[in-house]
Amino acid sequence: MQKEKFYTTNDLSLATLISLYIPIEHIDRNDSSRVVFVFERSKELDRLVEAYFRKELQVEPQTYFQQLRLIKSRLHQED
């Protein structure tokens, strides 16, 4: 069984965390009510997601919120 090449999420907080380490490949806007963030799947990404849901990560708060602002800005620019 071949793993998916991409990982997708519509969770803004998870997308923000992932994007601190792995670039966003694409933002899918096919559904007008929400966006989907697309990342290239890797072992590093799978570990990040697992650690996120297990609450095992620590991120410097200012860095996280700066990244969140950047993503929100990108969303508004592409409207």
LINZI-V310157 format. One record per residue. N is the residue number from 1. BURIAL is b if it has 16 or more other C-alpha atoms within 10 Angstrom, else e. D_LAST is the distance of its C-alpha to the last C-alpha in whole Angstrom. Layout:
n=N burial=BURIAL d_last=D_LAST
n=N burial=BURIAL d_last=D_LAST
This chain:
n=1 burial=e d_last=37
n=2 burial=e d_last=34
n=3 burial=e d_last=32
n=4 burial=e d_last=28
n=5 burial=e d_last=26
n=6 burial=e d_last=23
n=7 burial=b d_last=23
n=8 burial=b d_last=20
n=9 burial=e d_last=19
n=10 burial=e d_last=16
n=11 burial=e d_last=18
n=12 burial=e d_last=16
n=13 burial=e d_last=20
n=14 burial=e d_last=21
n=15 burial=b d_last=18
n=16 burial=b d_last=19
n=17 burial=b d_last=22
n=18 burial=b d_last=22
n=19 burial=b d_last=20
n=20 burial=e d_last=23
n=21 burial=e d_last=25
n=22 burial=b d_last=23
n=23 burial=e d_last=20
n=24 burial=b d_last=17
n=25 burial=e d_last=17
n=26 burial=e d_last=14
n=27 burial=b d_last=11
n=28 burial=e d_last=12
n=29 burial=e d_last=9
n=30 burial=e d_last=12
n=31 burial=e d_last=13
n=32 burial=e d_last=11
n=33 burial=e d_last=12
n=34 burial=e d_last=12
n=35 burial=b d_last=11
n=36 burial=b d_last=14
n=37 burial=b d_last=15
n=38 burial=b d_last=17
n=39 burial=b d_last=20
n=40 burial=e d_last=23
n=41 burial=e d_last=26
n=42 burial=e d_last=29
n=43 burial=e d_last=32
n=44 burial=e d_last=30
n=45 burial=b d_last=27
n=46 burial=e d_last=29
n=47 burial=e d_last=32
n=48 burial=b d_last=29
n=49 burial=b d_last=27
n=50 burial=e d_last=31
n=51 burial=e d_last=32
n=52 burial=b d_last=29
n=53 burial=e d_last=30
n=54 burial=e d_last=33
n=55 burial=e d_last=32
n=56 burial=e d_last=34
n=57 burial=e d_last=32
n=58 burial=e d_last=32
n=59 burial=e d_last=29
n=60 burial=e d_last=29
n=61 burial=e d_last=27
n=62 burial=e d_last=26
n=63 burial=e d_last=25
n=64 burial=b d_last=23
n=65 burial=e d_last=21
n=66 burial=e d_last=20
n=67 burial=b d_last=19
n=68 burial=b d_last=17
n=69 burial=e d_last=16
n=70 burial=e d_last=15
n=71 burial=b d_last=13
n=72 burial=e d_last=11
n=73 burial=e d_last=10
n=74 burial=e d_last=9
n=75 burial=e d_last=7
n=76 burial=e d_last=5
n=77 burial=e d_last=6
n=78 burial=e d_last=4
n=79 burial=e d_last=0
